[in-house]
Amino acid sequence: MKKLSIALMPVLLAGCASSATPNYDARFGDAVREARQRMTINQDAGKNADPVAGMDGKAARDAAVLYQKTFTAPPPVVNVINIGGGVGSK
């Protein structure tokens, strides 16, 4: 029993080990937030109440319908590997 408790002691003490990484966690995500901020052209765009000028409703709907129709049937398969003949051989 004593040998078993000595063998299990490192396993039990491992549960008491601290896994906190305060040096890493304090600045976690700063690079992503900075990159997102640099990619934003107009940071106050959400405050603009003017509607977006562009396509009218019918043209936008037609474009969306045409886009969705491109996914109804897969494109035809093209055989690009032609090894050793088939064309001009008898």
N, CA, C and O atoms as a CHARMM CRD file, in Angstrom:
* protein
*
  360
    1    1 MET  N      0.81800  -1.19600   0.00000 PROA 1      0.00000
    2    1 MET  CA     0.00000   0.00000   0.00000 PROA 1      0.00000
    3    1 MET  C      0.86000   1.25700   0.00000 PROA 1      0.00000
    4    1 MET  O      0.53500   2.25700  -0.64000 PROA 1      0.00000
    5    2 LYS  N      1.98300   1.17800   0.74700 PROA 2      0.00000
    6    2 LYS  CA     2.87000   2.32800   0.83200 PROA 2      0.00000
    7    2 LYS  C      3.51700   2.61300  -0.52400 PROA 2      0.00000
    8    2 LYS  O      3.67200   3.77100  -0.91000 PROA 2      0.00000
    9    3 LYS  N      3.89200   1.55400  -1.24300 PROA 3      0.00000
   10    3 LYS  CA     4.50100   1.73500  -2.56700 PROA 3      0.00000
   11    3 LYS  C      3.49300   2.31500  -3.56100 PROA 3      0.00000
   12    3 LYS  O      3.84200   3.12900  -4.41500 PROA 3      0.00000
   13    4 LEU  N      2.25200   1.88500  -3.43300 PROA 4      0.00000
   14    4 LEU  CA     1.21200   2.40100  -4.31500 PROA 4      0.00000
   15    4 LEU  C      0.96100   3.88300  -4.06500 PROA 4      0.00000
   16    4 LEU  O      0.79400   4.65700  -5.00700 PROA 4      0.00000
   17    5 SER  N      0.93600   4.27700  -2.79000 PROA 5      0.00000
   18    5 SER  CA     0.71100   5.69100  -2.48300 PROA 5      0.00000
   19    5 SER  C      1.88600   6.54600  -2.92600 PROA 5      0.00000
   20    5 SER  O      1.69200   7.68400  -3.35300 PROA 5      0.00000
   21    6 ILE  N      3.09100   6.02500  -2.83300 PROA 6      0.00000
   22    6 ILE  CA     4.27300   6.76300  -3.30800 PROA 6      0.00000
   23    6 ILE  C      4.23700   6.88400  -4.83000 PROA 6      0.00000
   24    6 ILE  O      4.61700   7.91800  -5.38000 PROA 6      0.00000
   25    7 ALA  N      3.78600   5.84400  -5.50400 PROA 7      0.00000
   26    7 ALA  CA     3.71600   5.88500  -6.97000 PROA 7      0.00000
   27    7 ALA  C      2.63300   6.84800  -7.44900 PROA 7      0.00000
   28    7 ALA  O      2.78700   7.47800  -8.49500 PROA 7      0.00000
   29    8 LEU  N      1.54100   6.96800  -6.69800 PROA 8      0.00000
   30    8 LEU  CA     0.44400   7.85500  -7.10300 PROA 8      0.00000
   31    8 LEU  C      0.63900   9.29700  -6.66000 PROA 8      0.00000
   32    8 LEU  O     -0.10700  10.17500  -7.09400 PROA 8      0.00000
   33    9 MET  N      1.61900   9.56200  -5.80900 PROA 9      0.00000
   34    9 MET  CA     1.82800  10.90900  -5.28900 PROA 9      0.00000
   35    9 MET  C      2.09000  11.92800  -6.40800 PROA 9      0.00000
   36    9 MET  O      1.48800  13.00100  -6.36600 PROA 9      0.00000
   37   10 PRO  N      2.94300  11.66700  -7.40100 PROA 10     0.00000
   38   10 PRO  CA     3.14300  12.66300  -8.46800 PROA 10     0.00000
   39   10 PRO  C      1.86800  12.93600  -9.26200 PROA 10     0.00000
   40   10 PRO  O      1.63800  14.06400  -9.69700 PROA 10     0.00000
   41   11 VAL  N      1.04700  11.92100  -9.45000 PROA 11     0.00000
   42   11 VAL  CA    -0.20300  12.11200 -10.18400 PROA 11     0.00000
   43   11 VAL  C     -1.14300  13.01000  -9.39700 PROA 11     0.00000
   44   11 VAL  O     -1.77800  13.89900  -9.96300 PROA 11     0.00000
   45   12 LEU  N     -1.23000  12.78000  -8.10200 PROA 12     0.00000
   46   12 LEU  CA    -2.10300  13.59800  -7.26300 PROA 12     0.00000
   47   12 LEU  C     -1.60200  15.02700  -7.14900 PROA 12     0.00000
   48   12 LEU  O     -2.39800  15.96600  -7.13700 PROA 12     0.00000
   49   13 LEU  N     -0.29800  15.20000  -7.06600 PROA 13     0.00000
   50   13 LEU  CA     0.26000  16.54800  -6.96800 PROA 13     0.00000
   51   13 LEU  C      0.15400  17.31000  -8.28800 PROA 13     0.00000
   52   13 LEU  O      0.14800  18.54100  -8.28900 PROA 13     0.00000
   53   14 ALA  N      0.07400  16.61100  -9.38400 PROA 14     0.00000
   54   14 ALA  CA    -0.06300  17.28200 -10.68100 PROA 14     0.00000
   55   14 ALA  C     -1.38400  18.02800 -10.76700 PROA 14     0.00000
   56   14 ALA  O     -1.47700  19.02900 -11.47700 PROA 14     0.00000
   57   15 GLY  N     -2.40200  17.56500 -10.06500 PROA 15     0.00000
   58   15 GLY  CA    -3.68700  18.26000 -10.05000 PROA 15     0.00000
   59   15 GLY  C     -3.62100  19.58300  -9.31700 PROA 15     0.00000
   60   15 GLY  O     -4.47100  20.44700  -9.53400 PROA 15     0.00000
   61   16 CYS  N     -2.64000  19.76500  -8.46000 PROA 16     0.00000
   62   16 CYS  CA    -2.49500  21.01800  -7.71300 PROA 16     0.00000
   63   16 CYS  C     -1.65500  22.03800  -8.46600 PROA 16     0.00000
   64   16 CYS  O     -1.56800  23.19400  -8.05300 PROA 16     0.00000
   65   17 ALA  N     -1.04400  21.62900  -9.55500 PROA 17     0.00000
   66   17 ALA  CA    -0.17400  22.53500 -10.30800 PROA 17     0.00000
   67   17 ALA  C     -0.99600  23.63400 -10.95500 PROA 17     0.00000
   68   17 ALA  O     -2.11900  23.40300 -11.40400 PROA 17     0.00000
   69   18 SER  N     -0.44400  24.79900 -10.99800 PROA 18     0.00000
   70   18 SER  CA    -1.12800  25.94800 -11.60100 PROA 18     0.00000
   71   18 SER  C     -0.92000  25.91900 -13.11000 PROA 18     0.00000
   72   18 SER  O      0.20500  25.80500 -13.59600 PROA 18     0.00000
   73   19 SER  N     -2.01400  26.02400 -13.83100 PROA 19     0.00000
   74   19 SER  CA    -1.90900  26.04400 -15.29400 PROA 19     0.00000
   75   19 SER  C     -2.23000  27.42600 -15.84600 PROA 19     0.00000
   76   19 SER  O     -2.35600  27.58400 -17.06000 PROA 19     0.00000
   77   20 ALA  N     -2.36300  28.42100 -14.98900 PROA 20     0.00000
   78   20 ALA  CA    -2.67700  29.77500 -15.43300 PROA 20     0.00000
   79   20 ALA  C     -1.45600  30.39100 -16.10000 PROA 20     0.00000
   80   20 ALA  O     -0.32300  30.19300 -15.66100 PROA 20     0.00000
   81   21 THR  N     -1.70100  31.12300 -17.14400 PROA 21     0.00000
   82   21 THR  CA    -0.62900  31.80100 -17.87100 PROA 21     0.00000
   83   21 THR  C     -0.96100  33.28400 -17.92700 PROA 21     0.00000
   84   21 THR  O     -1.37100  33.77200 -18.98000 PROA 21     0.00000
   85   22 PRO  N     -0.79800  34.01300 -16.83400 PROA 22     0.00000
   86   22 PRO  CA    -1.21100  35.41500 -16.81400 PROA 22     0.00000
   87   22 PRO  C     -0.42800  36.28400 -17.79000 PROA 22     0.00000
   88   22 PRO  O     -0.95500  37.27200 -18.30300 PROA 22     0.00000
   89   23 ASN  N      0.81400  35.92600 -18.04800 PROA 23     0.00000
   90   23 ASN  CA     1.60600  36.73700 -18.97800 PROA 23     0.00000
   91   23 ASN  C      1.07300  36.62100 -20.39900 PROA 23     0.00000
   92   23 ASN  O      1.13700  37.58800 -21.15700 PROA 23     0.00000
   93   24 TYR  N      0.54900  35.46300 -20.77300 PROA 24     0.00000
   94   24 TYR  CA     0.00700  35.27900 -22.11900 PROA 24     0.00000
   95   24 TYR  C     -1.44300  35.75200 -22.19100 PROA 24     0.00000
   96   24 TYR  O     -1.84600  36.37000 -23.17600 PROA 24     0.00000
   97   25 ASP  N     -2.21300  35.46800 -21.16800 PROA 25     0.00000
   98   25 ASP  CA    -3.63400  35.77800 -21.19200 PROA 25     0.00000
   99   25 ASP  C     -3.92000  37.27000 -21.12200 PROA 25     0.00000
  100   25 ASP  O     -4.96700  37.71400 -21.59500 PROA 25     0.00000
  101   26 ALA  N     -3.03200  38.04100 -20.55400 PROA 26     0.00000
  102   26 ALA  CA    -3.27300  39.47300 -20.40900 PROA 26     0.00000
  103   26 ALA  C     -3.39800  40.16000 -21.76800 PROA 26     0.00000
  104   26 ALA  O     -4.14100  41.13300 -21.89300 PROA 26     0.00000
  105   27 ARG  N     -2.69100  39.67900 -22.78200 PROA 27     0.00000
  106   27 ARG  CA    -2.70600  40.31900 -24.10200 PROA 27     0.00000
  107   27 ARG  C     -3.26800  39.39600 -25.17200 PROA 27     0.00000
  108   27 ARG  O     -3.05600  39.62500 -26.36200 PROA 27     0.00000
  109   28 PHE  N     -3.97600  38.36400 -24.76300 PROA 28     0.00000
  110   28 PHE  CA    -4.52000  37.39900 -25.71100 PROA 28     0.00000
  111   28 PHE  C     -5.52600  38.07100 -26.64000 PROA 28     0.00000
  112   28 PHE  O     -6.47600  38.69500 -26.16600 PROA 28     0.00000
  113   29 GLY  N     -5.33600  37.95600 -27.94400 PROA 29     0.00000
  114   29 GLY  CA    -6.25600  38.51500 -28.92700 PROA 29     0.00000
  115   29 GLY  C     -5.91300  39.92300 -29.36400 PROA 29     0.00000
  116   29 GLY  O     -6.59800  40.47000 -30.22800 PROA 29     0.00000
  117   30 ASP  N     -4.87400  40.53400 -28.80100 PROA 30     0.00000
  118   30 ASP  CA    -4.52100  41.90100 -29.18500 PROA 30     0.00000
  119   30 ASP  C     -4.16100  41.99700 -30.65800 PROA 30     0.00000
  120   30 ASP  O     -4.53800  42.96600 -31.31800 PROA 30     0.00000
  121   31 ALA  N     -3.44600  41.02400 -31.18400 PROA 31     0.00000
  122   31 ALA  CA    -3.03500  41.06700 -32.59000 PROA 31     0.00000
  123   31 ALA  C     -4.24500  41.01600 -33.51800 PROA 31     0.00000
  124   31 ALA  O     -4.28100  41.71700 -34.52900 PROA 31     0.00000
  125   32 VAL  N     -5.23000  40.19400 -33.18200 PROA 32     0.00000
  126   32 VAL  CA    -6.43400  40.08700 -34.00900 PROA 32     0.00000
  127   32 VAL  C     -7.22900  41.37400 -33.95000 PROA 32     0.00000
  128   32 VAL  O     -7.69800  41.86600 -34.97700 PROA 32     0.00000
  129   33 ARG  N     -7.38400  41.92200 -32.76000 PROA 33     0.00000
  130   33 ARG  CA    -8.12900  43.17500 -32.62600 PROA 33     0.00000
  131   33 ARG  C     -7.43700  44.31000 -33.37100 PROA 33     0.00000
  132   33 ARG  O     -8.10300  45.13400 -33.99900 PROA 33     0.00000
  133   34 GLU  N     -6.11800  44.36200 -33.30800 PROA 34     0.00000
  134   34 GLU  CA    -5.38500  45.41200 -34.01100 PROA 34     0.00000
  135   34 GLU  C     -5.49700  45.24000 -35.52500 PROA 34     0.00000
  136   34 GLU  O     -5.67700  46.22200 -36.24400 PROA 34     0.00000
  137   35 ALA  N     -5.39300  44.01100 -36.01200 PROA 35     0.00000
  138   35 ALA  CA    -5.51800  43.76800 -37.45500 PROA 35     0.00000
  139   35 ALA  C     -6.91700  44.12200 -37.94400 PROA 35     0.00000
  140   35 ALA  O     -7.06300  44.71500 -39.01300 PROA 35     0.00000
  141   36 ARG  N     -7.95300  43.76500 -37.17400 PROA 36     0.00000
  142   36 ARG  CA    -9.32600  44.09800 -37.56500 PROA 36     0.00000
  143   36 ARG  C     -9.52200  45.61000 -37.58500 PROA 36     0.00000
  144   36 ARG  O    -10.20600  46.13100 -38.46600 PROA 36     0.00000
  145   37 GLN  N     -8.93900  46.31400 -36.63600 PROA 37     0.00000
  146   37 GLN  CA    -9.06000  47.76200 -36.58900 PROA 37     0.00000
  147   37 GLN  C     -8.35500  48.40400 -37.78500 PROA 37     0.00000
  148   37 GLN  O     -8.85300  49.38100 -38.34400 PROA 37     0.00000
  149   38 ARG  N     -7.20700  47.86700 -38.17700 PROA 38     0.00000
  150   38 ARG  CA    -6.48600  48.42900 -39.31900 PROA 38     0.00000
  151   38 ARG  C     -7.19600  48.14800 -40.63900 PROA 38     0.00000
  152   38 ARG  O     -7.03700  48.90900 -41.59400 PROA 38     0.00000
  153   39 MET  N     -7.97900  47.06700 -40.71200 PROA 39     0.00000
  154   39 MET  CA    -8.69100  46.73700 -41.94200 PROA 39     0.00000
  155   39 MET  C     -9.99600  47.50700 -42.09000 PROA 39     0.00000
  156   39 MET  O    -10.57400  47.54600 -43.17600 PROA 39     0.00000
  157   40 THR  N    -10.45800  48.10800 -41.02300 PROA 40     0.00000
  158   40 THR  CA   -11.71000  48.84800 -41.07900 PROA 40     0.00000
  159   40 THR  C    -11.45000  50.21700 -41.68100 PROA 40     0.00000
  160   40 THR  O    -10.66100  50.99800 -41.14800 PROA 40     0.00000
  161   41 ILE  N    -12.11500  50.50700 -42.79600 PROA 41     0.00000
  162   41 ILE  CA   -11.90600  51.78900 -43.46300 PROA 41     0.00000
  163   41 ILE  C    -12.59500  52.90300 -42.68600 PROA 41     0.00000
  164   41 ILE  O    -11.98400  53.91600 -42.34500 PROA 41     0.00000
  165   42 ASN  N    -13.86200  52.69900 -42.41900 PROA 42     0.00000
  166   42 ASN  CA   -14.64300  53.71100 -41.72500 PROA 42     0.00000
  167   42 ASN  C    -15.15500  53.09800 -40.42900 PROA 42     0.00000
  168   42 ASN  O    -16.09600  52.30400 -40.44000 PROA 42     0.00000
  169   43 GLN  N    -14.54300  53.46300 -39.33000 PROA 43     0.00000
  170   43 GLN  CA   -14.90900  52.85300 -38.06300 PROA 43     0.00000
  171   43 GLN  C    -16.25700  53.33800 -37.55600 PROA 43     0.00000
  172   43 GLN  O    -16.83500  52.71300 -36.66600 PROA 43     0.00000
  173   44 ASP  N    -16.76900  54.42600 -38.09300 PROA 44     0.00000
  174   44 ASP  CA   -18.07100  54.95000 -37.68400 PROA 44     0.00000
  175   44 ASP  C    -19.15800  54.62000 -38.69300 PROA 44     0.00000
  176   44 ASP  O    -20.19000  55.29100 -38.72000 PROA 44     0.00000
  177   45 ALA  N    -18.95400  53.60700 -39.52100 PROA 45     0.00000
  178   45 ALA  CA   -19.92300  53.27500 -40.56300 PROA 45     0.00000
  179   45 ALA  C    -21.26100  52.84000 -39.98900 PROA 45     0.00000
  180   45 ALA  O    -22.29300  53.06500 -40.62100 PROA 45     0.00000
  181   46 GLY  N    -21.27800  52.24100 -38.83800 PROA 46     0.00000
  182   46 GLY  CA   -22.52400  51.79200 -38.23100 PROA 46     0.00000
  183   46 GLY  C    -23.40700  52.93500 -37.76000 PROA 46     0.00000
  184   46 GLY  O    -24.60600  52.75200 -37.55000 PROA 46     0.00000
  185   47 LYS  N    -22.82600  54.09900 -37.59400 PROA 47     0.00000
  186   47 LYS  CA   -23.58900  55.26300 -37.14600 PROA 47     0.00000
  187   47 LYS  C    -24.26500  55.99500 -38.30500 PROA 47     0.00000
  188   47 LYS  O    -25.08900  56.88000 -38.07200 PROA 47     0.00000
  189   48 ASN  N    -23.93400  55.64300 -39.54900 PROA 48     0.00000
  190   48 ASN  CA   -24.49800  56.30600 -40.72500 PROA 48     0.00000
  191   48 ASN  C    -25.88400  55.72400 -41.00400 PROA 48     0.00000
  192   48 ASN  O    -26.02600  54.52400 -41.23700 PROA 48     0.00000
  193   49 ALA  N    -26.90400  56.58600 -40.97800 PROA 49     0.00000
  194   49 ALA  CA   -28.28000  56.12800 -41.17700 PROA 49     0.00000
  195   49 ALA  C    -28.71600  56.17200 -42.63500 PROA 49     0.00000
  196   49 ALA  O    -29.81800  55.72400 -42.95000 PROA 49     0.00000
  197   50 ASP  N    -27.89200  56.69500 -43.53000 PROA 50     0.00000
  198   50 ASP  CA   -28.25400  56.77100 -44.94800 PROA 50     0.00000
  199   50 ASP  C    -28.26800  55.37600 -45.56300 PROA 50     0.00000
  200   50 ASP  O    -27.38700  54.56500 -45.27900 PROA 50     0.00000
  201   51 PRO  N    -29.26400  55.08800 -46.40700 PROA 51     0.00000
  202   51 PRO  CA   -29.29100  53.77500 -47.05900 PROA 51     0.00000
  203   51 PRO  C    -28.18100  53.67900 -48.10500 PROA 51     0.00000
  204   51 PRO  O    -27.69300  54.69000 -48.61000 PROA 51     0.00000
  205   52 VAL  N    -27.80600  52.48000 -48.41100 PROA 52     0.00000
  206   52 VAL  CA   -26.75900  52.24500 -49.38900 PROA 52     0.00000
  207   52 VAL  C    -27.31100  52.48000 -50.78600 PROA 52     0.00000
  208   52 VAL  O    -28.36100  51.94200 -51.13800 PROA 52     0.00000
  209   53 ALA  N    -26.61700  53.27400 -51.57700 PROA 53     0.00000
  210   53 ALA  CA   -27.02900  53.51000 -52.96100 PROA 53     0.00000
  211   53 ALA  C    -26.41600  52.42300 -53.82800 PROA 53     0.00000
  212   53 ALA  O    -25.26400  52.03400 -53.63700 PROA 53     0.00000
  213   54 GLY  N    -27.19600  51.94300 -54.77800 PROA 54     0.00000
  214   54 GLY  CA   -26.67400  50.89200 -55.64400 PROA 54     0.00000
  215   54 GLY  C    -27.77200  50.31500 -56.49400 PROA 54     0.00000
  216   54 GLY  O    -28.52400  51.06200 -57.11900 PROA 54     0.00000
  217   55 MET  N    -27.88400  49.00800 -56.53500 PROA 55     0.00000
  218   55 MET  CA   -28.87500  48.32100 -57.36400 PROA 55     0.00000
  219   55 MET  C    -30.28000  48.53000 -56.82000 PROA 55     0.00000
  220   55 MET  O    -30.49000  48.67600 -55.61600 PROA 55     0.00000
  221   56 ASP  N    -31.22500  48.54100 -57.73600 PROA 56     0.00000
  222   56 ASP  CA   -32.60900  48.55300 -57.29000 PROA 56     0.00000
  223   56 ASP  C    -33.00500  47.13700 -56.87400 PROA 56     0.00000
  224   56 ASP  O    -32.24500  46.19200 -57.08600 PROA 56     0.00000
  225   57 GLY  N    -34.15700  46.99400 -56.29900 PROA 57     0.00000
  226   57 GLY  CA   -34.57800  45.70700 -55.75600 PROA 57     0.00000
  227   57 GLY  C    -34.71200  44.61400 -56.78900 PROA 57     0.00000
  228   57 GLY  O    -34.31100  43.47800 -56.53400 PROA 57     0.00000
  229   58 LYS  N    -35.26800  44.92500 -57.95600 PROA 58     0.00000
  230   58 LYS  CA   -35.47000  43.91200 -58.99900 PROA 58     0.00000
  231   58 LYS  C    -34.13700  43.40700 -59.53400 PROA 58     0.00000
  232   58 LYS  O    -33.95500  42.20200 -59.70600 PROA 58     0.00000
  233   59 ALA  N    -33.20900  44.31300 -59.79700 PROA 59     0.00000
  234   59 ALA  CA   -31.90400  43.90000 -60.32100 PROA 59     0.00000
  235   59 ALA  C    -31.14600  43.06200 -59.29000 PROA 59     0.00000
  236   59 ALA  O    -30.50100  42.07500 -59.64500 PROA 59     0.00000
  237   60 ALA  N    -31.22000  43.44600 -58.04300 PROA 60     0.00000
  238   60 ALA  CA   -30.53400  42.68400 -56.99800 PROA 60     0.00000
  239   60 ALA  C    -31.14300  41.29800 -56.85400 PROA 60     0.00000
  240   60 ALA  O    -30.42000  40.31600 -56.68200 PROA 60     0.00000
  241   61 ARG  N    -32.47800  41.20900 -56.92500 PROA 61     0.00000
  242   61 ARG  CA   -33.13800  39.90200 -56.81700 PROA 61     0.00000
  243   61 ARG  C    -32.76900  39.01700 -57.99500 PROA 61     0.00000
  244   61 ARG  O    -32.46900  37.83700 -57.80900 PROA 61     0.00000
  245   62 ASP  N    -32.78400  39.57000 -59.21700 PROA 62     0.00000
  246   62 ASP  CA   -32.42000  38.78700 -60.40200 PROA 62     0.00000
  247   62 ASP  C    -30.98100  38.27800 -60.31500 PROA 62     0.00000
  248   62 ASP  O    -30.69500  37.13900 -60.68600 PROA 62     0.00000
  249   63 ALA  N    -30.08300  39.12600 -59.82300 PROA 63     0.00000
  250   63 ALA  CA   -28.68700  38.70200 -59.67300 PROA 63     0.00000
  251   63 ALA  C    -28.57600  37.57000 -58.66400 PROA 63     0.00000
  252   63 ALA  O    -27.82700  36.61800 -58.88200 PROA 63     0.00000
  253   64 ALA  N    -29.31100  37.66200 -57.56500 PROA 64     0.00000
  254   64 ALA  CA   -29.26800  36.60600 -56.54700 PROA 64     0.00000
  255   64 ALA  C    -29.85200  35.30900 -57.08000 PROA 64     0.00000
  256   64 ALA  O    -29.33400  34.23100 -56.79100 PROA 64     0.00000
  257   65 VAL  N    -30.93900  35.40500 -57.86600 PROA 65     0.00000
  258   65 VAL  CA   -31.56400  34.19600 -58.43200 PROA 65     0.00000
  259   65 VAL  C    -30.61100  33.53700 -59.42200 PROA 65     0.00000
  260   65 VAL  O    -30.45600  32.31600 -59.40900 PROA 65     0.00000
  261   66 LEU  N    -29.97700  34.32300 -60.27200 PROA 66     0.00000
  262   66 LEU  CA   -29.02200  33.75300 -61.23100 PROA 66     0.00000
  263   66 LEU  C    -27.85000  33.09700 -60.50800 PROA 66     0.00000
  264   66 LEU  O    -27.37400  32.03800 -60.91800 PROA 66     0.00000
  265   67 TYR  N    -27.39400  33.72200 -59.44400 PROA 67     0.00000
  266   67 TYR  CA   -26.29500  33.15600 -58.66700 PROA 67     0.00000
  267   67 TYR  C    -26.70100  31.81900 -58.05600 PROA 67     0.00000
  268   67 TYR  O    -25.92200  30.86700 -58.08500 PROA 67     0.00000
  269   68 GLN  N    -27.90500  31.73500 -57.50600 PROA 68     0.00000
  270   68 GLN  CA   -28.37200  30.49200 -56.90400 PROA 68     0.00000
  271   68 GLN  C    -28.55500  29.39800 -57.94300 PROA 68     0.00000
  272   68 GLN  O    -28.34700  28.22300 -57.64100 PROA 68     0.00000
  273   69 LYS  N    -28.93700  29.76000 -59.16100 PROA 69     0.00000
  274   69 LYS  CA   -29.13100  28.75300 -60.21700 PROA 69     0.00000
  275   69 LYS  C    -27.82300  28.10200 -60.63800 PROA 69     0.00000
  276   69 LYS  O    -27.83200  27.00200 -61.19100 PROA 69     0.00000
  277   70 THR  N    -26.70600  28.75800 -60.38600 PROA 70     0.00000
  278   70 THR  CA   -25.42600  28.15600 -60.76400 PROA 70     0.00000
  279   70 THR  C    -25.10700  26.92400 -59.92500 PROA 70     0.00000
  280   70 THR  O    -24.24300  26.13000 -60.29700 PROA 70     0.00000
  281   71 PHE  N    -25.79400  26.75600 -58.80100 PROA 71     0.00000
  282   71 PHE  CA   -25.53700  25.61300 -57.93200 PROA 71     0.00000
  283   71 PHE  C    -26.54200  24.48100 -58.12900 PROA 71     0.00000
  284   71 PHE  O    -26.45000  23.46700 -57.43600 PROA 71     0.00000
  285   72 THR  N    -27.49700  24.61700 -59.04800 PROA 72     0.00000
  286   72 THR  CA   -28.50900  23.57700 -59.21800 PROA 72     0.00000
  287   72 THR  C    -27.95400  22.35200 -59.91700 PROA 72     0.00000
  288   72 THR  O    -28.34400  21.23000 -59.59300 PROA 72     0.00000
  289   73 ALA  N    -27.05700  22.54000 -60.86500 PROA 73     0.00000
  290   73 ALA  CA   -26.47200  21.40900 -61.58600 PROA 73     0.00000
  291   73 ALA  C    -24.95700  21.56100 -61.57700 PROA 73     0.00000
  292   73 ALA  O    -24.44300  22.66400 -61.76500 PROA 73     0.00000
  293   74 PRO  N    -24.24300  20.46900 -61.36200 PROA 74     0.00000
  294   74 PRO  CA   -22.78400  20.58100 -61.35900 PROA 74     0.00000
  295   74 PRO  C    -22.27000  20.85500 -62.77400 PROA 74     0.00000
  296   74 PRO  O    -22.92900  20.49400 -63.74900 PROA 74     0.00000
  297   75 PRO  N    -21.12200  21.47800 -62.89400 PROA 75     0.00000
  298   75 PRO  CA   -20.56700  21.72500 -64.21700 PROA 75     0.00000
  299   75 PRO  C    -20.19500  20.41000 -64.89400 PROA 75     0.00000
  300   75 PRO  O    -19.92000  19.42300 -64.21200 PROA 75     0.00000
  301   76 PRO  N    -20.18300  20.38500 -66.22100 PROA 76     0.00000
  302   76 PRO  CA   -19.83200  19.14400 -66.91000 PROA 76     0.00000
  303   76 PRO  C    -18.38700  18.73900 -66.62100 PROA 76     0.00000
  304   76 PRO  O    -17.50300  19.58400 -66.48200 PROA 76     0.00000
  305   77 VAL  N    -18.17200  17.44500 -66.53500 PROA 77     0.00000
  306   77 VAL  CA   -16.84100  16.91500 -66.25700 PROA 77     0.00000
  307   77 VAL  C    -16.02100  16.95100 -67.53800 PROA 77     0.00000
  308   77 VAL  O    -16.48000  16.51500 -68.59300 PROA 77     0.00000
  309   78 VAL  N    -14.81700  17.46900 -67.44000 PROA 78     0.00000
  310   78 VAL  CA   -13.91900  17.54900 -68.58300 PROA 78     0.00000
  311   78 VAL  C    -12.75200  16.62000 -68.31400 PROA 78     0.00000
  312   78 VAL  O    -12.08800  16.73400 -67.28400 PROA 78     0.00000
  313   79 ASN  N    -12.49900  15.70200 -69.23200 PROA 79     0.00000
  314   79 ASN  CA   -11.39300  14.77100 -69.09300 PROA 79     0.00000
  315   79 ASN  C    -10.14700  15.44600 -69.65900 PROA 79     0.00000
  316   79 ASN  O    -10.02700  15.61100 -70.87300 PROA 79     0.00000
  317   80 VAL  N     -9.24300  15.82800 -68.80700 PROA 80     0.00000
  318   80 VAL  CA    -8.02100  16.51700 -69.25000 PROA 80     0.00000
  319   80 VAL  C     -6.83500  15.56900 -69.37000 PROA 80     0.00000
  320   80 VAL  O     -5.79800  15.94200 -69.91900 PROA 80     0.00000
  321   81 ILE  N     -6.97500  14.35400 -68.86700 PROA 81     0.00000
  322   81 ILE  CA    -5.87200  13.39400 -68.94300 PROA 81     0.00000
  323   81 ILE  C     -6.11600  12.50900 -70.16900 PROA 81     0.00000
  324   81 ILE  O     -7.08500  11.75300 -70.22700 PROA 81     0.00000
  325   82 ASN  N     -5.23200  12.62200 -71.12500 PROA 82     0.00000
  326   82 ASN  CA    -5.32300  11.82400 -72.34800 PROA 82     0.00000
  327   82 ASN  C     -3.95600  11.21100 -72.58400 PROA 82     0.00000
  328   82 ASN  O     -3.11200  11.79100 -73.26600 PROA 82     0.00000
  329   83 ILE  N     -3.74700  10.04100 -72.01900 PROA 83     0.00000
  330   83 ILE  CA    -2.45400   9.39100 -72.11200 PROA 83     0.00000
  331   83 ILE  C     -2.51800   8.29800 -73.15200 PROA 83     0.00000
  332   83 ILE  O     -3.30800   7.36100 -73.04500 PROA 83     0.00000
  333   84 GLY  N     -1.70300   8.42500 -74.12700 PROA 84     0.00000
  334   84 GLY  CA    -1.53700   7.33500 -75.09600 PROA 84     0.00000
  335   84 GLY  C     -2.62500   7.16800 -76.10600 PROA 84     0.00000
  336   84 GLY  O     -2.93700   6.03900 -76.48500 PROA 84     0.00000
  337   85 GLY  N     -3.20400   8.21700 -76.55000 PROA 85     0.00000
  338   85 GLY  CA    -4.06700   8.05300 -77.70300 PROA 85     0.00000
  339   85 GLY  C     -5.51800   8.37600 -77.50000 PROA 85     0.00000
  340   85 GLY  O     -5.89800   9.13800 -76.61100 PROA 85     0.00000
  341   86 GLY  N     -6.30600   7.78300 -78.33900 PROA 86     0.00000
  342   86 GLY  CA    -7.70700   8.08500 -78.36000 PROA 86     0.00000
  343   86 GLY  C     -8.01600   9.04300 -79.49400 PROA 86     0.00000
  344   86 GLY  O     -9.05900   8.92600 -80.13700 PROA 86     0.00000
  345   87 VAL  N     -7.13700   9.97400 -79.74400 PROA 87     0.00000
  346   87 VAL  CA    -7.34500  10.95000 -80.80700 PROA 87     0.00000
  347   87 VAL  C     -6.45400  10.58000 -81.97500 PROA 87     0.00000
  348   87 VAL  O     -5.23000  10.61600 -81.85300 PROA 87     0.00000
  349   88 GLY  N     -7.03900  10.22900 -83.09000 PROA 88     0.00000
  350   88 GLY  CA    -6.27400   9.93000 -84.30700 PROA 88     0.00000
  351   88 GLY  C     -5.62900   8.55800 -84.34700 PROA 88     0.00000
  352   88 GLY  O     -4.92100   8.25800 -85.30800 PROA 88     0.00000
  353   89 SER  N     -5.83500   7.73100 -83.37200 PROA 89     0.00000
  354   89 SER  CA    -5.24600   6.40400 -83.41800 PROA 89     0.00000
  355   89 SER  C     -6.31800   5.37400 -83.77300 PROA 89     0.00000
  356   89 SER  O     -7.49600   5.55000 -83.46500 PROA 89     0.00000
  357   90 LYS  N     -5.88700   4.30900 -84.42000 PROA 90     0.00000
  358   90 LYS  CA    -6.82400   3.27400 -84.85400 PROA 90     0.00000
  359   90 LYS  C     -6.52700   1.98400 -84.20400 PROA 90     0.00000
  360   90 LYS  O     -7.21700   0.99500 -84.45200 PROA 90     0.00000
